[in-house]
Amino acid sequence: MGSPGGKDNREGACARSRTGLGRNVLALGMVSFFNDLSSEMAYPLLPLFLTETLGAGALFLGLVEGLADFIASFLQIFSGWASDRSRRRKGLALGGYTLSGLSRACLAVVVTPWQALAAWFFNRVGKGVRTAPRDALIADSCAPAERGRSFGYHRSMDHLGALAGAAAASILLAATGAGYRSIFAFAAIPLAAGLLILALGVKEGQKKALPRKAAAPGPPLKLTLKPFDRRFKIFLAAVFLFTLGNSSDAFLLLRARQAGAMDAALIPALWGVLHVVKSVANLRGGELSDRLGRRRVIMAGWCVYALAYLGFAVAGKAGWFWLLFVLYGLYFMYEGAAKAMVADLVPPELRGTAFGIYNFVTSLTLLPASLIMGALWKVTGFNYAFLFGAGMASSAMVVLLLGGLAARPRGEGD
């Protein structure tokens, strides 16, 4: 159990809001809502802006996007480790969000493809800097029994922000005739609101007294899992297997489109429905993981994913695809539970590094997962491509089931 002094140090960070969530958790959810609102106003328009306005090619876009994603995922390990060493999470999170906001705002004034892609590159770098410290700050700001709900709420706000951003961009384009540059400029407004909430509404607990071993200056950073116990490593292995079969959602849209399930005009509506289902699934899944256990909810989410991919592999009638997209959205119940599991399996002084490694693993496999999906689709057909994804989810469930990960969460004094 935590010491009385440790409890006092966290008092401000863990204060309750009227919703029952910690005030820090509530504020960080609002920050993510406004950030995703800003990001999704710009992101769908970036390819059009680059090709139509600045004359860039698709290959150029893909190269820089891929490089930016890789560097952002790799930076999460370093930023998480830095937040552990300094025991200060808020500054890194604020810096990352600020860098992303300034970079997106620069899109309104760039005049060459290189300038635009450099701006988007630093937007992704900002994501790499902020994500692990922010996740650790959420874990620091709630009790072990509330971690699932807290992370579920946070991911829910992410998806709602993405939905609001896409809707805002569509309305501005259709109703006002605003150009791409104007929308990029407007996108800075919600991000500024998020930065204000983060700066004024999030309080970082005082540096509490850690065990002597944890408080002493550590060795130089090494990319190693040695400080972590067996259960965390097994969990990472299961996540790696699952995400290796979790390809881009664009393949789902392609499958539905080729099956004649929807007109192009209906795709934005379907995408909006999917975001709503994702948001609800995250919130409920996180809450359920606090009551039923992380492993059960994660496995339930992966089971739903496998069933959805099996459906995409065999569905023939157009009407089934709408139901499959709703089913697929329910699998996102696992996201909040998975992040809560990370916090459960590692000591508080290693949370930043742990979240950095976890986010790195999930980000790093996105490219090979999509490449595998595309290759299987081309060589063997879509049926076997989707069956591969379902099979990897099933393999991950086996690892999670046999890995002995049903232990109770760590207390703050463990």
Summary of the structure (lengths in Angstrom):
residues: 414
radius of gyration: 21.2
end to end distance: 6.6
largest distance: 63.5
contacts: 1515
relative contact order: 0.15
helix: 78%
strand: 0%
